[in-house]
């Protein structure tokens, strides 16, 4: 099963290892008490949505034999009063001309990327605890 592990470096800076193959640095901006060494977790979430949308569209277009050029996806987040992302506005930019049918199909496919589906479905998240070391008496 794919796995991501966050380990604190210092302050809010965390090294996040994904499947023991890739490492990302996640932090908070200085305004939130971090050192701004990497994106915040919510900004990383927006990046995951942007990249997943782009890859999904590119894979679909390749299967159909459509030339779409260098796809670009922008994601803007809106936050609620608790600083939790409440909206994601996704802008798909395809530089090559498409007919209306292709255009409509790519927009529909963009909304089916795995990250979009997970966010839209309020995916179940289970928080467990594993205590390391002895418990106090």
C-alpha atoms as a printed R data frame, in Angstrom:
    type eleno elety resid chain resno       x      y       z
1   ATOM     1    CA   UNK     A     1   0.000  0.000   0.000
2   ATOM     2    CA   UNK     A     2   1.423  3.445  -0.891
3   ATOM     3    CA   UNK     A     3   2.611  5.355   2.155
4   ATOM     4    CA   UNK     A     4   3.696  8.873   3.080
5   ATOM     5    CA   UNK     A     5   5.646  9.486   6.297
6   ATOM     6    CA   UNK     A     6   6.200 12.960   7.794
7   ATOM     7    CA   UNK     A     7   9.163 13.464  10.109
8   ATOM     8    CA   UNK     A     8   9.795 16.736  11.888
9   ATOM     9    CA   UNK     A     9  13.082 18.386  11.039
10  ATOM    10    CA   UNK     A    10  12.659 21.538  13.152
11  ATOM    11    CA   UNK     A    11   9.885 23.999  13.881
12  ATOM    12    CA   UNK     A    12   7.097 23.167  11.452
13  ATOM    13    CA   UNK     A    13   9.502 21.908   8.776
14  ATOM    14    CA   UNK     A    14   8.788 18.280   7.914
15  ATOM    15    CA   UNK     A    15  10.511 15.921   5.525
16  ATOM    16    CA   UNK     A    16   7.801 13.798   3.939
17  ATOM    17    CA   UNK     A    17   8.952 10.529   2.401
18  ATOM    18    CA   UNK     A    18   6.653  8.883  -0.100
19  ATOM    19    CA   UNK     A    19   7.043  5.126  -0.610
20  ATOM    20    CA   UNK     A    20  10.683  5.383   0.534
21  ATOM    21    CA   UNK     A    21  11.452  6.814  -2.934
22  ATOM    22    CA   UNK     A    22  10.667 10.535  -2.928
23  ATOM    23    CA   UNK     A    23  11.057 13.272  -0.337
24  ATOM    24    CA   UNK     A    24   9.190 16.555  -0.114
25  ATOM    25    CA   UNK     A    25   9.700 19.395   2.334
26  ATOM    26    CA   UNK     A    26   6.483 20.703   3.856
27  ATOM    27    CA   UNK     A    27   6.413 23.762   6.108
28  ATOM    28    CA   UNK     A    28   4.240 26.704   7.045
29  ATOM    29    CA   UNK     A    29   4.734 30.267   5.832
30  ATOM    30    CA   UNK     A    30   6.527 32.684   8.163
31  ATOM    31    CA   UNK     A    31   3.225 34.450   8.873
32  ATOM    32    CA   UNK     A    32   1.983 31.181  10.431
33  ATOM    33    CA   UNK     A    33   5.129 30.572  12.472
34  ATOM    34    CA   UNK     A    34   7.005 28.458   9.935
35  ATOM    35    CA   UNK     A    35  10.260 29.028   8.103
36  ATOM    36    CA   UNK     A    36   8.695 28.843   4.618
37  ATOM    37    CA   UNK     A    37  11.105 26.049   3.599
38  ATOM    38    CA   UNK     A    38   8.400 24.384   1.521
39  ATOM    39    CA   UNK     A    39   4.714 24.631   0.742
40  ATOM    40    CA   UNK     A    40   2.174 24.304   3.519
41  ATOM    41    CA   UNK     A    41   0.168 21.065   3.607
42  ATOM    42    CA   UNK     A    42  -2.873 22.768   2.078
43  ATOM    43    CA   UNK     A    43  -0.789 24.294  -0.708
44  ATOM    44    CA   UNK     A    44   0.692 20.858  -1.369
45  ATOM    45    CA   UNK     A    45  -2.891 19.609  -1.639
46  ATOM    46    CA   UNK     A    46  -3.625 22.265  -4.280
47  ATOM    47    CA   UNK     A    47  -0.425 21.228  -6.093
48  ATOM    48    CA   UNK     A    48  -1.551 17.591  -6.013
49  ATOM    49    CA   UNK     A    49  -4.902 18.593  -7.530
50  ATOM    50    CA   UNK     A    50  -3.246 20.726 -10.235
51  ATOM    51    CA   UNK     A    51  -0.751 18.053 -11.248
52  ATOM    52    CA   UNK     A    52  -3.285 15.223 -11.102
53  ATOM    53    CA   UNK     A    53  -5.695 17.179 -13.296
54  ATOM    54    CA   UNK     A    54  -2.959 17.958 -15.842
55  ATOM    55    CA   UNK     A    55  -1.722 14.364 -15.976
56  ATOM    56    CA   UNK     A    56  -5.245 12.961 -16.278
57  ATOM    57    CA   UNK     A    57  -6.067 15.300 -19.191
58  ATOM    58    CA   UNK     A    58  -2.736 14.589 -20.928
59  ATOM    59    CA   UNK     A    59  -3.138 10.816 -20.590
60  ATOM    60    CA   UNK     A    60  -6.676 10.942 -21.947
61  ATOM    61    CA   UNK     A    61  -5.681 13.174 -24.876
62  ATOM    62    CA   UNK     A    62  -2.750 10.863 -25.693
63  ATOM    63    CA   UNK     A    63  -5.058  7.813 -25.737
64  ATOM    64    CA   UNK     A    64  -7.381  9.668 -28.114
65  ATOM    65    CA   UNK     A    65  -4.485 10.862 -30.299
66  ATOM    66    CA   UNK     A    66  -5.327 14.530 -29.648
67  ATOM    67    CA   UNK     A    67  -2.537 17.114 -29.694
68  ATOM    68    CA   UNK     A    68  -3.148 19.389 -26.722
69  ATOM    69    CA   UNK     A    69   0.262 21.015 -26.337
70  ATOM    70    CA   UNK     A    70   1.681 21.994 -22.981
71  ATOM    71    CA   UNK     A    71  -1.296 21.723 -20.635
72  ATOM    72    CA   UNK     A    72  -1.310 24.064 -17.655
73  ATOM    73    CA   UNK     A    73  -3.601 23.803 -14.645
74  ATOM    74    CA   UNK     A    74  -4.062 26.541 -12.041
75  ATOM    75    CA   UNK     A    75  -5.719 25.825  -8.721
76  ATOM    76    CA   UNK     A    76  -6.864 28.618  -6.430
77  ATOM    77    CA   UNK     A    77  -8.066 27.752  -2.953
78  ATOM    78    CA   UNK     A    78 -10.619 29.512  -0.829
79  ATOM    79    CA   UNK     A    79 -10.406 29.099   2.932
80  ATOM    80    CA   UNK     A    80 -13.097 29.123   5.578
81  ATOM    81    CA   UNK     A    81 -12.809 30.967   8.890
82  ATOM    82    CA   UNK     A    82 -10.789 28.080  10.389
83  ATOM    83    CA   UNK     A    83  -8.205 28.304   7.556
84  ATOM    84    CA   UNK     A    84  -9.427 25.015   6.104
85  ATOM    85    CA   UNK     A    85  -9.616 24.834   2.313
86  ATOM    86    CA   UNK     A    86 -13.282 25.177   1.406
87  ATOM    87    CA   UNK     A    87 -13.126 25.676  -2.360
88  ATOM    88    CA   UNK     A    88 -10.779 24.717  -5.169
89  ATOM    89    CA   UNK     A    89 -11.140 26.633  -8.428
90  ATOM    90    CA   UNK     A    90  -9.436 24.695 -11.217
91  ATOM    91    CA   UNK     A    91  -8.517 26.462 -14.454
92  ATOM    92    CA   UNK     A    92  -7.520 24.162 -17.323
93  ATOM    93    CA   UNK     A    93  -5.408 25.790 -20.043
94  ATOM    94    CA   UNK     A    94  -4.991 23.831 -23.280
95  ATOM    95    CA   UNK     A    95  -2.990 25.784 -25.885
96  ATOM    96    CA   UNK     A    96  -3.925 23.733 -28.948
97  ATOM    97    CA   UNK     A    97  -7.277 24.399 -30.643
98  ATOM    98    CA   UNK     A    98  -9.985 21.832 -29.932
99  ATOM    99    CA   UNK     A    99 -13.418 21.331 -31.361
100 ATOM   100    CA   UNK     A   100 -16.384 21.751 -28.996
101 ATOM   101    CA   UNK     A   101 -16.735 17.994 -28.463
102 ATOM   102    CA   UNK     A   102 -13.051 17.605 -27.502
103 ATOM   103    CA   UNK     A   103 -13.251 20.685 -25.272
104 ATOM   104    CA   UNK     A   104 -16.298 19.358 -23.413
105 ATOM   105    CA   UNK     A   105 -14.746 15.911 -23.052
106 ATOM   106    CA   UNK     A   106 -11.481 17.267 -21.610
107 ATOM   107    CA   UNK     A   107 -13.383 19.357 -19.059
108 ATOM   108    CA   UNK     A   108 -15.345 16.283 -17.986
109 ATOM   109    CA   UNK     A   109 -12.160 14.188 -17.755
110 ATOM   110    CA   UNK     A   110 -10.401 16.933 -15.760
111 ATOM   111    CA   UNK     A   111 -13.088 16.535 -13.101
112 ATOM   112    CA   UNK     A   112 -12.378 12.828 -12.818
113 ATOM   113    CA   UNK     A   113  -8.749 12.875 -11.730
114 ATOM   114    CA   UNK     A   114  -8.181 10.777  -8.587
115 ATOM   115    CA   UNK     A   115  -7.333 13.764  -6.366
116 ATOM   116    CA   UNK     A   116 -10.450 15.654  -7.498
117 ATOM   117    CA   UNK     A   117 -12.587 12.596  -6.836
118 ATOM   118    CA   UNK     A   118 -11.060 12.106  -3.378
119 ATOM   119    CA   UNK     A   119 -11.657 15.745  -2.420
120 ATOM   120    CA   UNK     A   120 -15.183 15.872  -3.832
121 ATOM   121    CA   UNK     A   121 -16.210 12.617  -2.148
122 ATOM   122    CA   UNK     A   122 -14.966 13.585   1.313
123 ATOM   123    CA   UNK     A   123 -12.796 10.485   1.389
124 ATOM   124    CA   UNK     A   124 -12.773  8.634   4.676
125 ATOM   125    CA   UNK     A   125  -9.700  9.396   6.773
126 ATOM   126    CA   UNK     A   126  -9.060  7.262   9.855
127 ATOM   127    CA   UNK     A   127  -6.635  8.594  12.462
128 ATOM   128    CA   UNK     A   128  -4.979  5.870  14.519
129 ATOM   129    CA   UNK     A   129  -2.356  6.055  17.176
130 ATOM   130    CA   UNK     A   130   0.651  3.917  17.814
131 ATOM   131    CA   UNK     A   131   2.510  4.725  20.978
132 ATOM   132    CA   UNK     A   132   6.249  4.254  20.770
133 ATOM   133    CA   UNK     A   133   8.032  3.367  24.003
134 ATOM   134    CA   UNK     A   134   6.725  2.572  27.468
135 ATOM   135    CA   UNK     A   135   3.697  4.253  28.947
136 ATOM   136    CA   UNK     A   136   4.172  6.257  32.151
137 ATOM   137    CA   UNK     A   137   3.154  4.391  35.285
